[in-house]
Amino acid sequence: MKRVRQSIQYYGAALLGLLLVMGMPEVIVANEVAPMELRGPSFGDQTKIERRTYVDGQTNEQRQRLDLLAYEIFDPSVPNLKYKYFRVESQELFKRFGIPKTTNATLYPHRDPGPGDPRDIEKLTWEFPGMVMEVISYPPSARQNPEKVMISRVEISSERYNLQNGLKVHQRASVFIARLGNPNHREEKRMKYVVEDRKELRPAVYGVSAYKIEMDLDENDVVRKIAWTWGFH
């Protein structure tokens, strides 16, 4: 149980800013899905999903595709970039996408560090051609060169990146909808998918994790940019 509490503290502190960025969905028309076993943001080998929100009318296959796009993003997958909030080796990212330009580095105070733990969390912005990644390093790295990072936000605006389910930027919105189902929110030039889980971490103690995928569209209904964010509280 001590390990559970420490995990919650670490990830909760690291992702606090992300929750503020994500905000609360305006409206979610959702199905209530029965409890199920699923690999997920894990505080044990398996985590029981009490509630999982999707949009009405999505098939199970579309829901699985949406989860795959949300957590693995790229095709082929980057090692350790999966549903679980594991740390990804920086070199795996650099090997796949090249060496990025670091455009921002910020230290945030840890909300509740343990005895002898670092007092700050480092957030870096990495720019690749046609893609921006915001990553979290804890403890902060020497010379802004962390060995492993947790990805907190991804924004892709180039079709050079192959995504899960045969998707990529510059495809029509109808292709995404056919493979992922209807989005939670649809506007003239934007659509958004939001999914939230409620998990029992231990008796009567729950954690909520969520992801959001936002797509900017042009006047021809073509996807020009996709942004991913994740949160846990």
TAZIQUI-V956538 format. One record per residue. RES is the residue in one letter. SS is DSSP state (h for helix, s for strand, l for the rest). PSI is psi in degrees with one decimal (* if undefined). D_CENTER is the distance of its C-alpha to the mean C-alpha in whole Angstrom. Layout:
res: [RES	RES]
ss: [SS	SS]
psi: [PSI	PSI]
d_center: [D_CENTER	D_CENTER]
This chain:
res: [M	K	R	V	R	Q	S	I	Q	Y	Y	G	A	A	L	L	G	L	L	L	V	M	G	M	P	E	V	I	V	A	N	E	V	A	P	M	E	L	R	G	P	S	F	G	D	Q	T	K	I	E	R	R	T	Y	V	D	G	Q	T	N	E	Q	R	Q	R	L	D	L	L	A	Y	E	I	F	D	P	S	V	P	N	L	K	Y	K	Y	F	R	V	E	S	Q	E	L	F	K	R	F	G	I	P	K	T	T	N	A	T	L	Y	P	H	R	D	P	G	P	G	D	P	R	D	I	E	K	L	T	W	E	F	P	G	M	V	M	E	V	I	S	Y	P	P	S	A	R	Q	N	P	E	K	V	M	I	S	R	V	E	I	S	S	E	R	Y	N	L	Q	N	G	L	K	V	H	Q	R	A	S	V	F	I	A	R	L	G	N	P	N	H	R	E	E	K	R	M	K	Y	V	V	E	D	R	K	E	L	R	P	A	V	Y	G	V	S	A	Y	K	I	E	M	D	L	D	E	N	D	V	V	R	K	I	A	W	T	W	G	F	H]
ss: [l	h	h	h	h	h	h	h	h	h	h	h	h	h	h	h	h	h	h	h	h	h	l	l	l	l	l	l	l	s	s	s	l	l	l	s	s	s	l	l	l	l	l	l	l	l	s	s	s	s	s	s	s	s	s	l	l	l	l	h	h	h	h	h	h	h	h	h	h	h	h	l	l	s	l	l	l	l	l	l	l	l	l	l	l	l	l	s	s	h	h	h	h	h	h	h	h	l	l	l	s	s	s	s	s	s	s	s	s	l	l	l	l	l	l	l	l	l	l	s	s	s	s	s	s	s	s	s	l	l	s	s	s	s	s	s	s	l	l	l	l	h	h	h	l	l	l	s	s	s	s	s	s	s	s	s	l	l	l	l	l	l	s	h	h	h	l	l	l	l	l	s	h	h	h	h	h	h	h	h	l	l	l	l	s	s	s	l	l	s	s	s	s	s	s	s	s	s	s	s	s	s	l	l	s	s	s	s	s	s	s	s	s	s	s	s	s	l	l	l	l	s	s	s	s	s	s	s	s	s	s	s	l]
psi: [-32.6	-40.7	-38.7	-48.2	-41.4	-39.5	-41.9	-42.2	-47.2	-52.6	-35.4	-43.7	-43.2	-32.7	5.6	-46.3	-34.0	-38.2	-37.2	-37.4	-44.1	-41.4	-171.5	139.3	142.7	-52.6	135.2	114.4	108.5	157.0	147.0	121.9	137.8	153.3	140.5	160.2	131.2	139.3	131.8	-175.6	103.9	134.5	40.7	179.5	-35.6	147.3	130.5	126.0	117.2	-37.3	137.8	121.1	127.2	179.6	143.1	137.7	-12.1	138.5	163.6	-37.0	-40.5	-36.8	-41.0	-40.0	-39.8	-44.2	-40.8	-43.8	-35.6	-39.2	-27.2	-24.5	-67.0	154.5	115.7	162.1	150.4	131.3	131.6	-0.9	87.5	-171.6	-42.5	147.7	62.1	159.2	137.1	137.8	128.6	-38.6	-28.2	-39.1	-44.0	-36.5	-35.8	-43.4	-6.7	173.1	124.0	167.5	126.3	113.8	-11.7	140.3	122.0	139.6	133.6	140.3	136.5	133.9	-36.7	67.2	150.0	170.8	125.4	-2.5	154.8	146.3	-9.2	154.8	135.7	131.9	124.4	146.8	119.7	130.5	120.3	165.7	115.5	13.0	139.5	132.4	133.7	126.2	155.7	132.5	124.1	119.8	162.9	145.9	156.7	132.6	32.5	42.1	68.0	145.9	-40.0	148.4	160.8	123.2	126.8	-23.0	141.2	137.2	122.5	131.4	11.2	143.7	0.5	-18.1	119.4	128.5	165.5	153.1	20.2	21.8	159.7	162.0	148.9	8.4	160.0	153.1	-32.4	-30.0	-43.2	-43.2	-38.9	-35.2	-27.7	-12.9	177.1	143.6	164.0	-36.5	138.8	125.3	-178.2	-42.0	27.4	143.0	155.4	134.3	131.7	128.1	136.6	135.8	146.8	120.8	139.9	112.3	-37.1	169.8	121.7	9.3	121.8	152.1	148.3	125.0	150.7	153.8	156.6	130.7	116.9	137.9	125.8	134.2	153.0	-172.2	-15.7	12.0	31.7	135.8	120.7	-22.1	142.3	135.0	134.2	136.4	152.5	154.8	160.3	134.3	*]
d_center: [26	26	23	21	22	21	17	17	18	17	13	14	16	13	11	13	13	10	11	14	12	11	14	15	15	19	20	18	21	20	21	22	21	23	22	21	20	17	15	12	11	14	17	20	20	19	18	19	17	20	18	16	16	16	18	22	23	20	22	20	20	18	16	15	14	12	10	11	10	6	6	9	9	12	16	17	14	14	15	13	10	9	9	10	9	11	12	13	16	17	20	18	16	19	21	19	18	21	22	20	21	20	21	20	20	20	21	20	22	21	21	23	24	26	29	29	26	25	25	22	18	18	15	16	15	16	17	18	20	18	15	14	11	11	11	12	16	17	20	21	22	25	26	22	22	19	20	16	13	10	7	6	6	8	11	13	17	19	20	20	17	17	14	14	17	19	17	17	18	21	21	23	21	23	22	18	19	22	19	16	19	19	17	17	18	20	22	25	22	19	17	14	12	11	11	12	13	16	17	20	20	24	26	26	23	19	16	13	10	8	5	7	8	11	14	17	21	24	27	28	24	23	19	19	16	12	9	6	5	4	7	10	14]
